Amino acid sequence: MKHILKIIALLVTISAMWIGLLEMSVVPQNQTWLLPIYFIVSLGCYGLLMVGIGLMHFPTCPHEAVLLQQNI
């Protein structure tokens, strides 16, 4: 559930930034169509980062390791 809230917060933040950039006309009109592509790429990078962090902090289960050794 925590990851869903993080992703939703990220979506809201990026959407707010995109709308703000469009309203302030900071980004030229011919480049605004690239912003959703940047968003999708950044969301993919965020997903890979979360998977990498999850693998680095993979919990060890000593009880399960003993059961696995017994099966082998």
The first five atom37 places (N, CA, C, CB, O) and aatype in JSON, in Angstrom:
{
  "aatype": [12, 11, 8, 9, 10, 11, 9, 9, 0, 10, 10, 19, 16, 9, 15, 0, 12, 17, 9, 7, 10, 10, 6, 12, 15, 19, 19, 14, 5, 2, 5, 16, 17, 10, 10, 14, 9, 18, 13, 9, 19, 15, 10, 7, 4, 18, 7, 10, 10, 12, 19, 7, 9, 7, 10, 12, 8, 13, 14, 16, 4, 14, 8, 6, 0, 19, 10, 10, 5, 5, 2, 9],
  "atom_mask": [
    [1, 1, 1, 1, 1],
    [1, 1, 1, 1, 1],
    [1, 1, 1, 1, 1],
    [1, 1, 1, 1, 1],
    [1, 1, 1, 1, 1],
    [1, 1, 1, 1, 1],
    [1, 1, 1, 1, 1],
    [1, 1, 1, 1, 1],
    [1, 1, 1, 1, 1],
    [1, 1, 1, 1, 1],
    [1, 1, 1, 1, 1],
    [1, 1, 1, 1, 1],
    [1, 1, 1, 1, 1],
    [1, 1, 1, 1, 1],
    [1, 1, 1, 1, 1],
    [1, 1, 1, 1, 1],
    [1, 1, 1, 1, 1],
    [1, 1, 1, 1, 1],
    [1, 1, 1, 1, 1],
    [1, 1, 1, 0, 1],
    [1, 1, 1, 1, 1],
    [1, 1, 1, 1, 1],
    [1, 1, 1, 1, 1],
    [1, 1, 1, 1, 1],
    [1, 1, 1, 1, 1],
    [1, 1, 1, 1, 1],
    [1, 1, 1, 1, 1],
    [1, 1, 1, 1, 1],
    [1, 1, 1, 1, 1],
    [1, 1, 1, 1, 1],
    [1, 1, 1, 1, 1],
    [1, 1, 1, 1, 1],
    [1, 1, 1, 1, 1],
    [1, 1, 1, 1, 1],
    [1, 1, 1, 1, 1],
    [1, 1, 1, 1, 1],
    [1, 1, 1, 1, 1],
    [1, 1, 1, 1, 1],
    [1, 1, 1, 1, 1],
    [1, 1, 1, 1, 1],
    [1, 1, 1, 1, 1],
    [1, 1, 1, 1, 1],
    [1, 1, 1, 1, 1],
    [1, 1, 1, 0, 1],
    [1, 1, 1, 1, 1],
    [1, 1, 1, 1, 1],
    [1, 1, 1, 0, 1],
    [1, 1, 1, 1, 1],
    [1, 1, 1, 1, 1],
    [1, 1, 1, 1, 1],
    [1, 1, 1, 1, 1],
    [1, 1, 1, 0, 1],
    [1, 1, 1, 1, 1],
    [1, 1, 1, 0, 1],
    [1, 1, 1, 1, 1],
    [1, 1, 1, 1, 1],
    [1, 1, 1, 1, 1],
    [1, 1, 1, 1, 1],
    [1, 1, 1, 1, 1],
    [1, 1, 1, 1, 1],
    [1, 1, 1, 1, 1],
    [1, 1, 1, 1, 1],
    [1, 1, 1, 1, 1],
    [1, 1, 1, 1, 1],
    [1, 1, 1, 1, 1],
    [1, 1, 1, 1, 1],
    [1, 1, 1, 1, 1],
    [1, 1, 1, 1, 1],
    [1, 1, 1, 1, 1],
    [1, 1, 1, 1, 1],
    [1, 1, 1, 1, 1],
    [1, 1, 1, 1, 1]
  ],
  "atom_positions": [
    [[0.83, -1.19, 0.0], [0.0, 0.0, 0.0], [0.87, 1.26, 0.0], [-0.94, 0.0, 1.21], [0.51, 2.28, -0.58]],
    [[2.04, 1.17, 0.67], [2.92, 2.32, 0.73], [3.44, 2.69, -0.67], [4.09, 2.06, 1.68], [3.57, 3.86, -1.0]],
    [[3.74, 1.67, -1.46], [4.27, 1.94, -2.8], [3.22, 2.6, -3.68], [4.77, 0.65, -3.44], [3.55, 3.45, -4.51]],
    [[1.97, 2.21, -3.51], [0.9, 2.82, -4.3], [0.79, 4.3, -3.95], [-0.45, 2.1, -4.06], [0.61, 5.14, -4.83]],
    [[0.89, 4.61, -2.67], [0.81, 6.01, -2.25], [2.02, 6.81, -2.78], [0.75, 6.12, -0.72], [1.87, 7.97, -3.16]],
    [[3.18, 6.19, -2.8], [4.36, 6.87, -3.35], [4.18, 7.16, -4.84], [5.63, 6.02, -3.13], [4.51, 8.25, -5.31]],
    [[3.67, 6.18, -5.56], [3.47, 6.36, -7.01], [2.41, 7.41, -7.27], [3.08, 5.03, -7.67], [2.57, 8.23, -8.18]],
    [[1.34, 7.4, -6.49], [0.29, 8.41, -6.67], [0.83, 9.8, -6.36], [-0.93, 8.09, -5.77], [0.53, 10.76, -7.06]],
    [[1.63, 9.9, -5.3], [2.23, 11.2, -4.96], [3.15, 11.66, -6.08], [3.0, 11.11, -3.63], [3.19, 12.85, -6.4]],
    [[3.9, 10.75, -6.66], [4.78, 11.08, -7.77], [3.97, 11.54, -8.99], [5.66, 9.89, -8.14], [4.34, 12.51, -9.66]],
    [[2.88, 10.84, -9.27], [2.02, 11.23, -10.39], [1.44, 12.63, -10.2], [0.88, 10.21, -10.56], [1.43, 13.44, -11.12]],
    [[0.95, 12.89, -9.0], [0.36, 14.2, -8.71], [1.41, 15.29, -8.82], [-0.28, 14.21, -7.31], [1.14, 16.36, -9.38]],
    [[2.61, 15.04, -8.29], [3.67, 16.04, -8.34], [4.08, 16.35, -9.77], [4.88, 15.56, -7.56], [4.2, 17.52, -10.14]],
    [[4.28, 15.32, -10.56], [4.71, 15.55, -11.94], [3.59, 16.21, -12.75], [5.13, 14.22, -12.61], [3.85, 17.07, -13.58]],
    [[2.34, 15.8, -12.51], [1.22, 16.43, -13.21], [1.11, 17.91, -12.85], [-0.09, 15.72, -12.89], [0.86, 18.75, -13.72]],
    [[1.3, 18.22, -11.58], [1.25, 19.62, -11.15], [2.37, 20.43, -11.78], [1.32, 19.72, -9.62], [2.18, 21.57, -12.18]],
    [[3.55, 19.82, -11.85], [4.67, 20.53, -12.49], [4.4, 20.74, -13.98], [5.99, 19.73, -12.31], [4.7, 21.81, -14.52]],
    [[3.82, 19.73, -14.64], [3.54, 19.85, -16.07], [2.51, 20.95, -16.31], [3.03, 18.5, -16.63], [2.68, 21.77, -17.21]],
    [[1.44, 20.95, -15.52], [0.42, 21.98, -15.67], [1.0, 23.36, -15.37], [-0.79, 21.7, -14.74], [0.69, 24.34, -16.06]],
    [[1.85, 23.44, -14.34], [2.48, 24.72, -14.03], [3.38, 25.21, -15.15], [0.0, 0.0, 0.0], [3.38, 26.4, -15.46]],
    [[4.14, 24.31, -15.75], [4.99, 24.71, -16.87], [4.16, 25.16, -18.07], [5.91, 23.56, -17.28], [4.53, 26.1, -18.77]],
    [[3.05, 24.49, -18.3], [2.19, 24.88, -19.42], [1.54, 26.23, -19.17], [1.1, 23.82, -19.66], [1.42, 27.05, -20.08]],
    [[1.12, 26.47, -17.93], [0.47, 27.74, -17.6], [1.45, 28.91, -17.64], [-0.18, 27.66, -16.23], [1.09, 30.0, -18.11]],
    [[2.66, 28.7, -17.17], [3.64, 29.79, -17.14], [4.36, 29.97, -18.47], [4.65, 29.53, -16.05], [5.09, 30.94, -18.66]],
    [[4.15, 29.05, -19.39], [4.79, 29.07, -20.71], [6.33, 29.09, -20.6], [4.32, 30.29, -21.5], [7.01, 29.75, -21.39]],
    [[6.84, 28.35, -19.61], [8.3, 28.22, -19.47], [8.85, 27.34, -20.57], [8.67, 27.66, -18.08], [9.91, 27.61, -21.13]],
    [[8.12, 26.28, -20.86], [8.54, 25.35, -21.91], [7.89, 25.79, -23.21], [8.15, 23.87, -21.55], [6.69, 26.06, -23.24]],
    [[8.65, 25.87, -24.3], [8.05, 26.24, -25.59], [6.96, 25.25, -26.01], [9.13, 26.31, -26.68], [7.02, 24.07, -25.66]],
    [[5.98, 25.74, -26.74], [4.82, 24.92, -27.12], [5.22, 23.69, -27.95], [3.82, 25.75, -27.89], [4.58, 22.65, -27.86]],
    [[6.28, 23.82, -28.75], [6.65, 22.68, -29.59], [7.35, 21.57, -28.79], [7.56, 23.14, -30.73], [7.56, 20.48, -29.32]],
    [[7.71, 21.83, -27.54], [8.35, 20.81, -26.71], [7.43, 20.26, -25.63], [9.59, 21.38, -26.08], [7.82, 19.35, -24.9]],
    [[6.23, 20.78, -25.51], [5.34, 20.32, -24.44], [4.86, 18.88, -24.67], [4.13, 21.24, -24.32], [4.53, 18.19, -23.71]],
    [[4.84, 18.43, -25.9], [4.4, 17.06, -26.15], [5.43, 16.05, -25.65], [4.14, 16.85, -27.64], [5.11, 14.87, -25.5]],
    [[6.67, 16.48, -25.4], [7.69, 15.58, -24.88], [7.56, 15.33, -23.38], [9.06, 16.13, -25.17], [8.08, 14.34, -22.87]],
    [[6.86, 16.21, -22.67], [6.77, 16.07, -21.22], [6.12, 14.75, -20.77], [5.99, 17.23, -20.65], [6.63, 14.15, -19.82]],
    [[5.04, 14.27, -21.39], [4.53, 12.95, -20.98], [5.52, 11.82, -21.22], [3.24, 12.65, -21.71], [5.56, 10.86, -20.46]],
    [[6.32, 11.94, -22.27], [7.34, 10.91, -22.53], [8.39, 10.94, -21.43], [8.01, 11.12, -23.93], [8.81, 9.89, -20.94]],
    [[8.83, 12.14, -21.03], [9.76, 12.27, -19.93], [9.16, 11.7, -18.64], [10.16, 13.74, -19.72], [9.86, 11.07, -17.85]],
    [[7.88, 11.92, -18.46], [7.2, 11.41, -17.28], [7.21, 9.88, -17.27], [5.76, 11.93, -17.23], [7.48, 9.28, -16.23]],
    [[6.92, 9.26, -18.39], [6.9, 7.8, -18.46], [8.29, 7.24, -18.21], [6.37, 7.33, -19.82], [8.44, 6.24, -17.51]],
    [[9.31, 7.87, -18.78], [10.68, 7.42, -18.57], [11.08, 7.57, -17.1], [11.65, 8.21, -19.47], [11.7, 6.68, -16.53]],
    [[10.72, 8.71, -16.5], [11.07, 8.9, -15.08], [10.31, 7.93, -14.19], [10.78, 10.35, -14.65], [10.85, 7.49, -13.18]],
    [[9.07, 7.59, -14.54], [8.33, 6.6, -13.76], [8.98, 5.23, -13.88], [6.87, 6.54, -14.22], [9.03, 4.48, -12.9]],
    [[9.48, 4.89, -15.07], [10.2, 3.63, -15.25], [11.48, 3.6, -14.44], [0.0, 0.0, 0.0], [11.81, 2.57, -13.84]],
    [[12.2, 4.72, -14.41], [13.43, 4.8, -13.6], [13.1, 4.67, -12.12], [14.16, 6.13, -13.86], [13.83, 4.01, -11.38]],
    [[12.01, 5.28, -11.7], [11.58, 5.16, -10.3], [11.26, 3.7, -9.97], [10.34, 6.06, -10.03], [11.63, 3.21, -8.9]],
    [[10.59, 3.02, -10.88], [10.27, 1.61, -10.66], [11.52, 0.75, -10.54], [0.0, 0.0, 0.0], [11.61, -0.11, -9.67]],
    [[12.48, 1.0, -11.43], [13.74, 0.25, -11.35], [14.49, 0.56, -10.06], [14.63, 0.58, -12.54], [15.09, -0.34, -9.46]],
    [[14.44, 1.81, -9.62], [15.08, 2.17, -8.37], [14.44, 1.45, -7.19], [15.01, 3.68, -8.16], [15.14, 0.96, -6.3]],
    [[13.11, 1.36, -7.18], [12.42, 0.68, -6.1], [12.73, -0.82, -6.1], [10.9, 0.9, -6.21], [12.88, -1.42, -5.04]],
    [[12.84, -1.42, -7.28], [13.2, -2.84, -7.36], [14.62, -3.04, -6.85], [13.06, -3.36, -8.81], [14.89, -3.98, -6.11]],
    [[15.54, -2.15, -7.25], [16.92, -2.25, -6.79], [17.04, -2.1, -5.29], [0.0, 0.0, 0.0], [17.79, -2.84, -4.64]],
    [[16.31, -1.15, -4.72], [16.34, -0.97, -3.26], [15.74, -2.19, -2.57], [15.57, 0.32, -2.86], [16.23, -2.63, -1.53]],
    [[14.68, -2.73, -3.16], [14.09, -3.93, -2.57], [15.04, -5.12, -2.6], [0.0, 0.0, 0.0], [15.06, -5.92, -1.66]],
    [[15.83, -5.23, -3.66], [16.8, -6.32, -3.73], [17.96, -6.11, -2.76], [17.33, -6.47, -5.14], [18.49, -7.07, -2.21]],
    [[18.36, -4.86, -2.56], [19.46, -4.59, -1.64], [19.06, -4.86, -0.19], [19.93, -3.14, -1.79], [19.89, -5.29, 0.61]],
    [[17.81, -4.63, 0.13], [17.32, -4.82, 1.5], [16.5, -6.09, 1.61], [16.5, -3.62, 1.95], [15.55, -6.16, 2.39]],
    [[16.86, -7.1, 0.82], [16.1, -8.35, 0.83], [16.22, -9.0, 2.21], [16.61, -9.33, -0.28], [17.33, -9.27, 2.67]],
    [[15.09, -9.24, 2.85], [15.16, -9.8, 4.21], [15.61, -11.26, 4.18], [13.79, -9.7, 4.91], [15.2, -12.03, 3.31]],
    [[16.45, -11.62, 5.11], [16.88, -13.01, 5.21], [15.94, -13.74, 6.15], [18.35, -13.1, 5.7], [15.48, -13.18, 7.14]],
    [[15.68, -14.96, 5.83], [14.76, -15.78, 6.62], [15.52, -17.03, 7.06], [13.47, -16.16, 5.8], [15.57, -18.0, 6.32]],
    [[16.1, -17.02, 8.24], [16.89, -18.17, 8.67], [16.06, -19.46, 8.77], [17.54, -17.88, 10.0], [16.55, -20.54, 8.45]],
    [[14.83, -19.34, 9.22], [13.99, -20.53, 9.35], [13.73, -21.15, 7.97], [12.65, -20.17, 10.04], [13.8, -22.37, 7.81]],
    [[13.42, -20.31, 6.99], [13.19, -20.81, 5.64], [14.46, -21.4, 5.03], [12.66, -19.69, 4.74], [14.39, -22.36, 4.27]],
    [[15.61, -20.83, 5.37], [16.88, -21.37, 4.87], [17.12, -22.77, 5.41], [18.05, -20.44, 5.25], [17.6, -23.65, 4.69]],
    [[16.78, -22.99, 6.68], [16.94, -24.32, 7.28], [16.01, -25.31, 6.59], [16.65, -24.29, 8.8], [16.42, -26.43, 6.28]],
    [[14.77, -24.91, 6.34], [13.83, -25.8, 5.65], [14.29, -26.11, 4.23], [12.42, -25.18, 5.62], [14.13, -27.24, 3.75]],
    [[14.87, -25.13, 3.57], [15.37, -25.34, 2.21], [16.55, -26.31, 2.22], [15.79, -24.0, 1.57], [16.65, -27.18, 1.36]],
    [[17.45, -26.17, 3.2], [18.59, -27.08, 3.32], [18.11, -28.5, 3.61], [19.55, -26.6, 4.43], [18.71, -29.46, 3.13]],
    [[17.04, -28.66, 4.38], [16.51, -30.0, 4.67], [15.94, -30.63, 3.41], [15.43, -29.92, 5.76], [16.05, -31.84, 3.22]],
    [[15.32, -29.82, 2.55], [14.76, -30.37, 1.31], [15.84, -30.77, 0.33], [13.83, -29.36, 0.65], [15.66, -31.71, -0.45]],
    [[16.96, -30.07, 0.36], [18.05, -30.4, -0.56], [18.75, -31.65, -0.07], [19.07, -29.21, -0.69], [19.7, -32.12, -0.7]]
  ]
}
